[in-house]
Amino acid sequence: MSERHIHMAGSVVERHIIRGGQGGDRDVYEYALLRVVPRVERGECINAGVLVYCRARAYVGARTHLDEARLLALDPAADVAGVRAALAAVQRVCDGGEAAGQAAGEDAGRRFRWLIAPRSTVVRPGPVHTGLTTDPAAETERLLDLLVR
């Protein structure tokens, strides 16, 4: 079953409604964008990655893509290497293991919650959204293509 909604701008959006027992083998997942805010006083940002967490599958993953030209357009003095290092650190925390540092022993949910906690850094998470998926890893890639690239 689906609903059609007309937004104020006139575009039509179709929403699929899932009722109890109709979800099939899809699981709930949560996701947040990773945003780069090079100059806080200006409030401008670019999307540079996505975090996905699926409790049912004990999955937490991140995919990143930094568009250096867009970053430097916002701030020509941006620390590109520092931003790349911060994005890589997020990936290591998602992957777990020794590379995750202090988060190494935490489960996927705790690592996701730690990563989405509000912070005042150049790389920061956006709000959390939800969806349904049969493959959280593929969903991570799909969201990266849709919202970041």
Residue frames as qw, qx, qy, qz and C-alpha x, y, z in Angstrom:
[[0.000, 0.891, 0.454, 0.000, 0.00, 0.00, 0.00],
 [0.440, 0.029, -0.006, 0.898, 1.26, 3.52, -0.64],
 [0.009, 0.860, 0.382, -0.339, 0.21, 7.10, -0.10],
 [0.466, 0.464, 0.192, 0.728, 0.84, 10.07, -2.33],
 [0.274, -0.767, -0.271, 0.512, 1.69, 13.40, -0.76],
 [0.426, 0.722, 0.166, 0.519, 2.02, 16.71, -2.56],
 [0.507, -0.359, -0.229, 0.750, 4.62, 19.00, -1.04],
 [0.055, 0.840, 0.200, -0.501, 4.27, 22.77, -1.00],
 [0.096, -0.520, 0.521, 0.670, 6.74, 23.02, -3.88],
 [0.709, 0.399, -0.132, -0.567, 4.33, 20.94, -5.97],
 [0.316, 0.361, -0.869, -0.119, 6.40, 17.76, -6.15],
 [0.883, -0.208, -0.114, -0.405, 4.65, 14.44, -5.55],
 [0.012, 0.462, -0.854, 0.241, 6.24, 12.04, -3.11],
 [0.829, -0.164, -0.419, -0.332, 5.09, 8.45, -2.70],
 [0.248, -0.484, 0.722, -0.428, 5.42, 6.89, 0.74],
 [0.630, -0.042, -0.754, -0.181, 5.12, 3.17, 1.23],
 [0.563, -0.474, 0.333, -0.589, 3.21, 2.14, 4.31],
 [0.460, 0.131, -0.875, 0.078, 4.21, -1.06, 6.04],
 [0.700, -0.465, 0.042, -0.541, 1.69, -2.59, 8.41],
 [0.490, -0.454, 0.713, -0.214, 2.53, -5.13, 11.10],
 [0.757, 0.067, 0.649, -0.009, 3.39, -8.47, 9.54],
 [0.679, 0.714, 0.172, 0.000, 3.93, -6.98, 6.06],
 [0.096, -0.886, 0.408, 0.201, 7.60, -6.05, 6.43],
 [0.876, 0.378, -0.295, 0.049, 8.86, -9.35, 5.10],
 [0.848, -0.195, -0.171, 0.462, 12.48, -9.88, 6.01],
 [0.252, 0.692, -0.084, 0.671, 13.24, -6.17, 6.23],
 [0.574, -0.448, -0.452, 0.515, 14.76, -4.81, 9.40],
 [0.084, -0.989, -0.124, -0.019, 14.65, -1.33, 10.90],
 [0.681, 0.061, -0.082, 0.725, 17.83, 0.70, 10.53],
 [0.150, -0.933, -0.136, 0.296, 18.93, 4.14, 11.65],
 [0.674, 0.294, 0.137, 0.664, 21.19, 6.50, 9.78],
 [0.157, -0.909, -0.076, 0.379, 22.83, 9.88, 10.14],
 [0.603, 0.724, -0.049, 0.331, 24.82, 11.99, 7.74],
 [0.627, -0.406, -0.031, 0.664, 28.36, 13.05, 8.55],
 [0.253, 0.934, 0.179, 0.178, 28.66, 16.76, 7.89],
 [0.605, -0.034, -0.078, 0.791, 31.75, 18.90, 7.55],
 [0.080, -0.965, -0.247, -0.046, 31.34, 22.41, 8.98],
 [0.684, 0.229, -0.135, 0.679, 34.63, 24.18, 8.21],
 [0.095, 0.234, -0.203, 0.946, 33.60, 27.58, 9.58],
 [0.145, -0.479, -0.816, 0.289, 31.08, 27.36, 12.40],
 [0.031, 0.471, 0.221, -0.853, 30.37, 31.09, 12.35],
 [0.288, 0.205, -0.469, -0.809, 29.04, 30.81, 8.79],
 [0.672, 0.104, 0.545, -0.490, 26.92, 27.69, 9.42],
 [0.682, 0.479, -0.385, -0.397, 27.73, 26.19, 6.02],
 [0.601, -0.311, 0.736, -0.032, 28.30, 22.47, 5.65],
 [0.574, 0.346, -0.604, -0.432, 28.79, 19.70, 3.14],
 [0.937, -0.168, 0.204, -0.230, 27.74, 16.08, 3.50],
 [0.205, 0.662, -0.719, -0.050, 30.79, 13.84, 3.62],
 [0.198, 0.131, -0.969, 0.071, 29.51, 10.47, 4.78],
 [0.719, -0.306, -0.192, -0.594, 26.75, 8.35, 6.21],
 [0.113, -0.242, 0.886, -0.380, 26.50, 6.17, 9.33],
 [0.722, -0.138, -0.409, -0.540, 24.08, 3.22, 9.37],
 [0.166, -0.233, 0.857, -0.428, 23.06, 1.05, 12.31],
 [0.732, -0.125, -0.443, -0.502, 20.81, -2.02, 12.18],
 [0.468, -0.448, 0.618, -0.445, 20.25, -3.58, 15.60],
 [0.932, 0.077, 0.196, -0.293, 18.63, -6.76, 14.24],
 [0.877, 0.412, -0.152, 0.194, 21.77, -7.54, 12.24],
 [0.654, -0.629, 0.082, 0.413, 24.29, -6.11, 14.73],
 [0.610, 0.421, 0.251, 0.623, 25.55, -3.91, 11.90],
 [0.088, -0.916, -0.043, 0.390, 27.15, -0.51, 12.14],
 [0.683, 0.194, 0.360, 0.606, 28.87, 0.91, 9.10],
 [0.032, 0.840, 0.002, -0.541, 30.10, 4.14, 7.62],
 [0.646, 0.382, 0.385, 0.536, 30.90, 5.20, 4.10],
 [0.141, -0.794, -0.039, 0.590, 32.55, 8.52, 3.35],
 [0.568, 0.483, 0.355, 0.564, 33.28, 10.67, 0.35],
 [0.227, -0.727, -0.104, 0.639, 34.96, 14.06, 0.72],
 [0.498, 0.733, 0.282, 0.367, 34.53, 16.49, -2.16],
 [0.544, -0.326, -0.083, 0.769, 37.65, 18.59, -1.59],
 [0.159, 0.320, 0.321, 0.877, 36.67, 21.22, -4.14],
 [0.371, -0.710, -0.441, -0.404, 33.35, 21.88, -2.34],
 [0.652, -0.589, -0.289, 0.380, 35.10, 21.97, 1.03],
 [0.476, -0.153, 0.074, 0.863, 37.69, 24.43, -0.20],
 [0.009, -0.541, -0.412, -0.733, 34.96, 26.56, -1.80],
 [0.500, -0.776, -0.363, -0.127, 33.45, 26.98, 1.68],
 [0.466, -0.848, 0.213, 0.137, 36.81, 27.58, 3.32],
 [0.653, 0.664, -0.339, 0.130, 40.00, 27.90, 1.24],
 [0.018, 0.616, -0.685, 0.389, 42.04, 27.40, 4.44],
 [0.899, -0.250, 0.062, -0.354, 40.22, 24.19, 5.46],
 [0.263, -0.514, 0.816, -0.026, 42.39, 21.43, 6.92],
 [0.794, 0.229, -0.370, -0.425, 41.62, 18.79, 4.29],
 [0.480, 0.244, -0.818, 0.203, 44.05, 16.27, 5.81],
 [0.164, -0.091, 0.690, -0.699, 42.47, 16.77, 9.25],
 [0.706, 0.132, 0.077, -0.691, 38.96, 16.25, 7.86],
 [0.737, 0.262, -0.592, -0.195, 40.08, 13.08, 6.06],
 [0.240, 0.214, -0.840, 0.437, 41.65, 11.82, 9.30],
 [0.420, -0.008, 0.503, -0.755, 38.42, 12.48, 11.23],
 [0.793, 0.209, -0.183, -0.543, 36.36, 10.64, 8.60],
 [0.601, 0.282, -0.745, 0.053, 38.81, 7.71, 8.70],
 [0.054, -0.178, 0.769, -0.612, 38.49, 7.59, 12.51],
 [0.681, 0.073, 0.212, -0.697, 34.72, 7.25, 12.18],
 [0.789, 0.282, -0.474, -0.272, 35.24, 4.34, 9.80],
 [0.353, 0.287, -0.825, 0.335, 37.61, 2.65, 12.26],
 [0.355, -0.089, 0.607, -0.706, 35.10, 2.98, 15.11],
 [0.799, 0.177, -0.045, -0.572, 32.40, 1.40, 12.93],
 [0.695, 0.338, -0.631, -0.061, 34.70, -1.46, 11.95],
 [0.813, -0.551, 0.100, -0.157, 35.50, -2.20, 15.60],
 [0.899, 0.115, -0.176, 0.384, 38.52, -4.24, 16.63],
 [0.613, -0.402, -0.114, 0.671, 41.79, -2.80, 17.89],
 [0.287, 0.288, 0.267, 0.874, 41.73, 0.02, 15.32],
 [0.267, -0.750, -0.444, -0.410, 38.62, 1.42, 17.07],
 [0.100, 0.453, -0.454, 0.761, 40.67, 2.42, 20.12],
 [0.228, -0.075, 0.678, -0.695, 38.59, 2.74, 23.29],
 [0.716, 0.161, 0.049, -0.678, 35.45, 1.72, 21.39],
 [0.325, 0.324, -0.864, -0.209, 37.00, -1.64, 20.41],
 [0.026, -0.069, -0.959, 0.272, 35.13, -3.62, 23.07],
 [0.412, 0.281, 0.344, -0.795, 31.75, -1.98, 22.55],
 [0.486, 0.386, 0.779, 0.089, 28.86, -3.54, 20.62],
 [0.265, 0.373, 0.508, 0.730, 27.60, -2.05, 17.35],
 [0.177, -0.832, -0.478, -0.218, 24.80, -0.09, 19.01],
 [0.481, -0.765, -0.086, 0.420, 27.05, 1.61, 21.54],
 [0.472, -0.132, 0.357, 0.795, 29.57, 2.53, 18.83],
 [0.112, 0.582, 0.546, 0.592, 26.76, 4.04, 16.70],
 [0.319, -0.877, -0.361, 0.005, 25.35, 6.01, 19.65],
 [0.530, -0.558, 0.079, 0.633, 28.81, 7.35, 20.46],
 [0.384, 0.093, 0.463, 0.793, 29.32, 8.45, 16.84],
 [0.018, -0.654, -0.532, -0.538, 25.96, 10.24, 16.56],
 [0.384, -0.692, -0.397, 0.465, 26.33, 12.14, 19.84],
 [0.215, 0.955, 0.100, 0.181, 26.25, 15.92, 19.20],
 [0.685, -0.349, 0.038, 0.638, 29.68, 17.52, 19.13],
 [0.150, 0.961, -0.028, -0.229, 31.29, 20.83, 18.28],
 [0.549, -0.328, 0.564, 0.523, 33.88, 19.64, 15.80],
 [0.221, 0.429, -0.466, -0.742, 34.46, 20.23, 12.12],
 [0.416, -0.037, -0.832, -0.365, 33.11, 16.73, 11.33],
 [0.339, -0.008, 0.622, -0.706, 29.80, 16.18, 13.08],
 [0.099, 0.303, 0.936, 0.153, 26.72, 13.96, 12.76],
 [0.337, -0.205, -0.236, -0.888, 23.38, 15.20, 11.51],
 [0.662, -0.136, 0.358, -0.644, 19.99, 14.11, 12.87],
 [0.223, -0.080, 0.970, 0.049, 19.10, 10.41, 12.97],
 [0.657, 0.184, -0.202, -0.703, 16.53, 9.02, 10.53],
 [0.565, -0.095, 0.807, -0.143, 15.07, 5.52, 10.15],
 [0.597, 0.353, -0.441, -0.570, 14.12, 3.11, 7.40],
 [0.895, -0.059, 0.412, -0.162, 13.67, -0.55, 6.52],
 [0.342, 0.656, -0.624, -0.250, 16.22, -2.70, 4.72],
 [0.998, -0.015, -0.013, -0.057, 17.10, -6.26, 3.85],
 [0.818, 0.156, -0.086, 0.547, 20.81, -5.42, 3.49],
 [0.299, -0.907, -0.088, 0.281, 22.28, -2.73, 5.77],
 [0.512, -0.352, 0.395, 0.676, 25.65, -2.68, 3.97],
 [0.297, 0.412, 0.606, 0.612, 23.96, -2.09, 0.60],
 [0.115, -0.900, -0.418, -0.053, 21.75, 0.56, 2.24],
 [0.445, -0.690, 0.090, 0.564, 24.87, 2.35, 3.48],
 [0.390, -0.048, 0.536, 0.747, 26.19, 2.51, -0.09],
 [0.109, 0.659, 0.635, 0.388, 22.79, 3.60, -1.47],
 [0.245, -0.910, -0.273, 0.193, 22.51, 6.43, 1.07],
 [0.453, -0.477, 0.270, 0.703, 26.06, 7.56, 0.26],
 [0.287, 0.226, 0.614, 0.700, 25.18, 7.78, -3.42],
 [0.056, -0.758, -0.597, -0.257, 21.84, 9.48, -2.75],
 [0.330, -0.914, -0.228, 0.062, 22.85, 11.99, -0.06],
 [0.523, -0.669, 0.235, 0.474, 26.59, 12.59, -0.33],
 [0.513, -0.056, 0.553, 0.654, 28.00, 12.07, -3.82]]
